Each structure stands twice: as C-alpha cells, then as structure tokens.
Amino acid sequence: MRLSPSRRLIVGAVQVVFLYNLIWSYFNGKPSGGNPWRATTLEWQTPDTPPKHGNFGPDVTGGLSLGLRLQRAGRRRGLHTAKPASE
C-alpha cells in the first residue's frame, strides 16, 4: 500500500511532534514517583515498584542460557549437532 504525499507529510509531522514531546519530557518533565496513578492494588503497594529483579530477588547470578550450556556439554562428550546440507 502506497501513501500519497499529503499522508506522508501528515505522518512525518506527527512523528516530529512525538519526538519533540519525548525529548522535552525527558529533560524538563517532573519525576512520576513510585505510584504515578495512585493505584490501590497490591503490586503498587510495594516500596520499590516495579521490582528490580522480578520474582528472583537481588541475589540472582547471571549465567549461560540452558541451550548454550547443553550445546557446550554435548561438544565435550563428542556429540555434534547436525550441519546443514551443502548445495
């Protein structure tokens, strides 16, 4: 679907307004705080919203993904993944 030149100008102008608002708000907007909507549900009653580490807590250690660990373990045992057929 092709847009006519007038529609392209409208879409471009709206994007410029959006970017201006985004940049202006980043530098001049006031901080929203922990509960900007003054919600009363449980997830907004915690002291640090949203939680920084999800459900795992602050002591989560980073590591390799399960797939990468299994791939490396397979290589150590002499197992190889299938290679794509050459043309």
C-alpha positions as CSV (number, residue, x, y, z in Angstrom):
1,M,0.0,0.0,0.0
2,R,1.5,3.3,-1.0
3,L,0.8,6.6,0.9
4,S,0.0,9.7,-1.0
5,P,2.5,12.6,-0.5
6,S,0.0,14.5,1.7
7,R,-0.4,11.5,4.0
8,R,3.4,11.1,4.2
9,L,3.6,14.7,5.3
10,I,1.0,14.2,8.0
11,V,2.6,11.0,9.3
12,G,6.0,12.8,9.3
13,A,4.7,15.8,11.2
14,V,3.1,13.6,13.8
15,Q,6.4,11.8,14.3
16,V,8.2,15.1,14.8
17,V,5.6,16.2,17.4
18,F,6.1,12.9,19.2
19,L,9.9,13.1,19.2
20,Y,9.7,16.7,20.4
21,N,7.4,15.8,23.3
22,L,9.6,12.8,24.2
23,I,12.8,14.8,24.3
24,W,11.2,17.7,26.1
25,S,9.6,15.5,28.7
26,Y,12.9,13.6,29.3
27,F,14.8,16.8,30.1
28,N,12.0,19.0,31.6
29,G,9.3,16.7,32.9
30,K,8.8,16.0,36.6
31,P,9.5,12.6,38.0
32,S,6.5,10.3,38.2
33,G,7.3,8.7,41.6
34,G,6.6,5.1,42.7
35,N,2.8,5.1,42.1
36,P,2.0,7.7,39.4
37,W,-1.6,6.6,39.1
38,R,-2.3,6.4,42.8
39,A,-3.4,2.8,42.3
40,T,-4.6,0.7,45.3
41,T,-3.9,-2.8,44.0
42,L,-1.2,-4.9,45.7
43,E,1.5,-4.6,43.0
44,W,1.6,-0.9,43.6
45,Q,1.8,-1.1,47.4
46,T,5.4,-2.5,47.4
47,P,8.1,0.0,48.3
48,D,10.0,-0.5,45.1
49,T,7.7,-0.7,42.1
50,P,8.3,-2.5,39.8
51,P,10.6,-4.9,41.5
52,K,14.1,-4.6,40.1
53,H,14.7,-8.4,39.6
54,G,11.2,-9.7,39.1
55,N,10.4,-12.6,41.4
56,F,14.0,-13.7,41.9
57,G,15.3,-11.1,44.3
58,P,18.6,-9.2,44.2
59,D,20.9,-12.2,44.6
60,V,20.3,-13.7,41.2
61,T,23.5,-14.6,39.5
62,G,23.9,-14.4,35.7
63,G,24.8,-17.4,33.7
64,L,24.7,-19.0,30.3
65,S,21.3,-20.0,28.9
66,L,20.3,-23.6,29.1
67,G,20.6,-24.1,25.4
68,L,24.2,-22.9,25.3
69,R,25.1,-25.0,28.4
70,L,23.7,-28.1,26.8
71,Q,25.4,-27.3,23.5
72,R,28.8,-26.9,25.2
73,A,28.2,-30.1,27.3
74,G,27.5,-32.0,24.1
75,R,30.7,-30.9,22.5
76,R,32.7,-32.0,25.5
77,R,31.2,-35.5,25.1
78,G,31.9,-35.7,21.4
79,L,28.3,-35.1,20.4
80,H,27.9,-32.9,17.4
81,T,24.9,-31.0,16.1
82,A,23.7,-31.7,12.5
83,K,25.1,-29.4,9.9
84,P,23.0,-28.1,7.1
85,A,23.3,-29.9,3.8
86,S,25.6,-28.2,1.3
87,E,24.2,-27.3,-2.1
